């Protein structure tokens, strides 16, 4: 057969089914002429370069197929020549199912999806595993701006590919694509708000919100608001023009301008709780404190989508260690906003850790459901309403040798950890903490 993909995929049974269904004539011409669809042209290479994810199927030793989603920066799958493509394999959940399958059977099936334009490219090939010592190949496949540990790489020799029709592909859009579509609307919203504020000031009318709040060097627009718990809201912050934000590491915080009810402009420090590997947005979570100094109430009452904030540049006085030293993470209440990105960073690099998270009740614990799905056995939740309490002495006593402890929460939790460390002889220098104030 001339069409290389069909030569592999169209078995005698499938050919018989096509004949019975009356569709064989549509594919018959593909059996004629010289071999084709086994070498990538500029069309395929360009399509692959625009993808930030794909589906990959391998064959297990039990004969069962195993399908896995793979993702990374746009263009993480790199076309090296007309017959070869490959990608770096970053640390993940460390199950190694696909890697193990490829050691026994090098056949692979790939699906590249373009949901907005309803296009897909399917491919068959053979895999070679590139180990960590083959630095010359790894350098061709790594992305210098994607700061994640590479464990190995996969080189794929193309055996055949085929373009599918768009039928039954439901359009889906990434955050970047949605943001691009909303940017014009958000810009118009800001223009109208400035016009309303200007008109109100000229007429001496009622007090209105700031068109741009703050005088810091980093301009951000509120692009999303989520209710995480009855009294906690998350605010997504992006560059107004859609550019990547300054990179941050786990533990970083942001100085955010806040207009208090009396008119005073002040600042509040909020942990950047989003995944530090994410370049396009920061997320802060704010607990509304009715008996506080007024900053959190002002945020809840006045921060809305489209508002522009001029904040300080990210700072980090609570940095996460480098290397493979195990970690114990302890969060109390809204302290999870500083600890959550640490768990995500440790998981991404494959470092051993366990997260202990305490709160008044499960419904009041921000990010709890998402973190439990993501971390599973590496997280323990303690809900006071259910009578659950941290055994701090046991946590420190059972910590892995040389483990570092990261702690953020109310003063009573911090005092409890310090007392427990003294009781069990846990070294104070291995405890790193951040207070709410």
HELIX and SHEET records of a PDB file:
HELIX    1   1 UNK A    4  UNK A    9  1                                   6    
HELIX    2   2 UNK A   12  UNK A   21  1                                  10    
HELIX    3   3 UNK A   24  UNK A   28  1                                   5    
HELIX    4   4 UNK A   29  UNK A   31  5                                   3    
HELIX    5   5 UNK A   42  UNK A   49  1                                   8    
HELIX    6   6 UNK A   97  UNK A  104  1                                   8    
HELIX    7   7 UNK A  135  UNK A  141  1                                   7    
HELIX    8   8 UNK A  175  UNK A  203  1                                  29    
HELIX    9   9 UNK A  295  UNK A  302  1                                   8    
HELIX   10  10 UNK A  333  UNK A  335  5                                   3    
HELIX   11  11 UNK A  336  UNK A  349  1                                  14    
HELIX   12  12 UNK A  362  UNK A  364  5                                   3    
HELIX   13  13 UNK A  368  UNK A  375  1                                   8    
HELIX   14  14 UNK A  376  UNK A  378  5                                   3    
HELIX   15  15 UNK A  384  UNK A  386  5                                   3    
HELIX   16  16 UNK A  392  UNK A  397  1                                   6    
HELIX   17  17 UNK A  411  UNK A  424  1                                  14    
HELIX   18  18 UNK A  428  UNK A  430  5                                   3    
SHEET    1   A 7 UNK A  65  UNK A  71  0                                        
SHEET    2   A 7 UNK A  53  UNK A  59 -1                                        
SHEET    3   A 7 UNK A 107  UNK A 114 -1                                        
SHEET    4   A 7 UNK A 119  UNK A 130 -1                                        
SHEET    5   A 7 UNK A 150  UNK A 164 -1                                        
SHEET    6   A 7 UNK A  84  UNK A  90 -1                                        
SHEET    7   A 7 UNK A  78  UNK A  81 -1                                        
SHEET    1   B 5 UNK A 212  UNK A 213  0                                        
SHEET    2   B 5 UNK A 308  UNK A 311  1                                        
SHEET    3   B 5 UNK A 218  UNK A 229 -1                                        
SHEET    4   B 5 UNK A 232  UNK A 238 -1                                        
SHEET    5   B 5 UNK A 282  UNK A 287 -1                                        
SHEET    1   C 2 UNK A 253  UNK A 259  0                                        
SHEET    2   C 2 UNK A 265  UNK A 271 -1                                        
SHEET    1   D 5 UNK A 379  UNK A 383  0                                        
SHEET    2   D 5 UNK A 353  UNK A 359  1                                        
SHEET    3   D 5 UNK A 327  UNK A 332  1                                        
SHEET    4   D 5 UNK A 404  UNK A 408  1                                        
SHEET    5   D 5 UNK A 431  UNK A 434  1                                        
END                                                                             
